[in-house]
């Protein structure tokens, strides 16, 4: 037995030694080719990529198609849904002789919608700019890219971090390995989605249509940020997501608040009270059964959470608040529970165009984040049942005159399409191999996190393909993904390439 253990230890040490030598070659490649790497990245970022912008989404897909062909990736093609005007998946593969394992590398090339007017002066979402730091810390725009770039400088553009940075890190890692004469120990497939920011609505169609092409041992999902401490992390799951739109009905026409106030019910007040009824003073959701379905964390997962460094004191200062919403629960504990968030409220006008009126309606969008065990349809219904208990008549349509005369409080509810959470076991041997690969790229501990705070289309992968997945984020935690001034820190992009390369050359 002792001989067997020693032999296994020898094989692991040889693997790590070979990987370390390989990573040195990767870093040399990055340094020698920095100009071309960033030229490709900037060209990619210049193409608008809002998922609903069909024409430009196609331009993004065509750019990737051409780039992957130039890099020598095999069988590059677009995986199309059966419906028209659906963003395609850009696919390619590298087949290794006698390989017994296959890993698919996933990222998405579409981005969130943009409002250029909200971006800082001098910045435009689709005109990438290099800054010598953070825009909110008085960083200045650099007129040229002087290589080698400073680690703490940043590229500002939509999708720079979410998720074109991930796409380019994967493709650059592939090129670095190939051009450095290193060997791929397993088959690699590339899967770049174009509809993730719109909820991956048609992804299941593509997965079903091309299921035989997409068989693998593991999906590596390159999306999201590293931990707020700056430590790299491997994430084993993602929360699910579902939405509800609540429109509380008021008078048929706006009314003078002096003539009718105190007599005609105000829909903004009714909606505010309804929303306030959904959480208590300690931040716990009061909807009946909201937490009942949660699958408890395993002992391994609880220990992993205990190993995550405490960053909350500094994070509170940076964000600008003093007390957490869920009393007594830290950030990681909160993320591993289902949540109910108000995305926004809309009603009558404010500011310079405000008027003294009772509005005709008030609308709120509720975002439900789900953890393992929750079902998104059931979670939505729990909230609707709570609304009914508050005395509201719930309808999917605009209320009729008859309904208005019959019910005191009316809310029109629209259910968004959702998805459920999924999670890979931390005890899975292949997962431990990936953690070891990433550990070779840093002297700091690689954190293992049960669940990502955000959502990804992992349910489709698991349910359609019976796939296993791990999430390997690369972006800086202060990257401003989704709102204005999105950015990627140069160091994070560089280290992201290392992380993807380390996984690609690790013997599984």
RAJOWO-V461378 format. One line per field, one symbol per residue. phi: phi as a letter, one per 30 degrees, with the letter a starting at -180 (. if undefined). psi: psi as a letter, one per 40 degrees, with the letter a starting at -180 (. if undefined). burial: # if it has 24 or more other ideal C-beta (glycine too) atoms within 12 Angstrom, else .. A space follows every 50 residues. Layout:
phi=???
psi=???
burial=???
This chain:
phi=.ddddddddddddddddddddddddddddeddcedddddddddddddebd eddeddddddddddeddddddiddhdacccddddiceddcbaabcceidc bbbcccabcdbddbbeddddejcbecbebccdldddcidcdcdacccddd ecdbccadiecbbdddeddddddeddddddidccdbdbbcbcdcbddcih ecdddddddceddcdacaccccajcddddjddbcccabddaabbcccdcc ddbebddddbdicdecddddddddddddbcdciddcdeidcdcddddddd ddddddddddcddddddddjbcbdddeicdedddddbdbbbcdabbaddb idcdbdbcddabbbcccccccejdcddddddeddddddddjcdcbdcddd dddddccdbbbdcccddbbcdbacddddedddddedddedcadddddccd bdddcbddddddddchdcbbcbdbdddcdididdidabdedddddddedd deddcddc
psi=ddddddddddddddddddddddddddddddddfddddddddddddehifh degdddddddddddddddddefiifhihhiidiifhhihhiiihhhheie ihhhhhiieiiiiigddeiiheihdfghihifahdeffiihheihhiiih deiihhiheddgfdddddddddddddddeeeiiheiihihhhieedeeef dedddddddfdddfiidihhhgiiiiideeiiihheiiiiiiihhhhhha idihihdddeiedhhhddddddddddeeiaeeehhehhededehhiiidd ddddddehiheddddddddfidhidhhehidddddeiiihihdihhbaii beeiigihidihhihhhhhiihdihddddddddddddddeeihhieihii ddddedhdhhhhhhhihaiiiihiheehdddddddddddeeieiihihhd hidaiifdddddddefiiiihgidiidfefidaifiihhddddddddddd ddddehh.
burial=..............##..##.##.###.##..##.###.###.####### #.#..######.###.##..#.#..####.#....#########.#.... ############.#....##..####.#####.##...#.#...#...#. ..##########################.#.#.################# ####.##..#..##.################################### #...#........#####.##..##..##.....#.#..##..##.#... #..##..#................##...#############..#.##.. ......####################.#######.##..#.####...#. ........#####.##.#########...#############...##### ############.##.################.################# ########
